[in-house]
Amino acid sequence: MTRSRMYAMTGIAALLFLFLNWAFADDMFTSAFWDSTTISNGSIWTYVLLALIVIAGYMQAQRLPDTAQPIAITAATGDGQVDDPKFWKLLMGNIHYAILWMPLRFFVGRDWLIAGEHKARGDGWVDGGAALKGYWTNATTVPEGRPSAPAGTYEWYQSFLKYMLDHEWYTWFGKAIAYGEVLVGIGLIVGALVGIAAFFGTLMNFSFGLAGSASSNPVLFGLGVFLVLGWKTAGWIGIDRYLLPKLGTPWGRLQKYSEPRQMPTGTQTGTARS
């Protein structure tokens, strides 16, 4: 890590904080600058926290070299990598613990497969998207007596759904959702590209949640996050055991059980020495 890269990362961190506040925290910039009734509601704290991100990044950058030249490794100037606790490394990166991922894979995968298969064989999803059209319409309709639609207070997401409705995206989006759910379910069950399958599953959970649907989305989202984190070994008892090495990650140097260990020349046991 160099000083210039740390400056760049600080800028990214600041932009991320601004985006999260803009997208998911109402009134963080538009509320009163100072609210004496509820102090934490004042917009001043948004700017204070943003300033802390910038200051922390600047101070961290000052401890780093200007270039990537080799320097003495210290706590402040080393490679910055923090080792994981042993149990976490075992769970996330040890193939012998892959059995623990199978219940999560099967539970989440079966749920996605059922949901996708129902849509793929039923009406309203792959035959014009009428069901999806109704879903988006309900998510963007403001009921009488309510200040906003069921999707919540995120106007940008309601606008996005309305844009898709106006442009009739449901005609092809319904197929993408139905077949996507099936593929996610199959991928998790057979252990094929588990991390990617779980990621797209959580993306759909996130989207459904923003549209106002609770149902099993919170549970599947939480379990899906763990499957994404455990992508290296979650599918080892499955197709990923053979697929990921062919793709170059992450078991390129993992010794197969069927291969005997090669002992260095001259170190065989029982060799007579003069």
Buried (B, 14 or more C-beta within 10 A) or exposed (E): BBBEEBBEBBEEBBEEBBEEBEEBEBEBEEBEEEBEEEEEBBBBBBEEEBEEBBEEBEEBBEEBEEEEEEEEEEEEEEEEEEEEEEEEEBBBEEEEBBEEBBEBBEBBBEBBBEBBBEBBEEEBBBEBBBBBBEBBBBBBEEEEEEEEBBBBEBEEBBEBBBEBBEEEBBBEBBBBBBBBBBBBBBBBBBBBBBBBBBBBBBBBBEBBBBBBBEEBBEBBBEBBBBBBBBBBBBBBBBBBBEBBBEEEEBBEEEEEEEEEEEEEEEEEEEEEEE
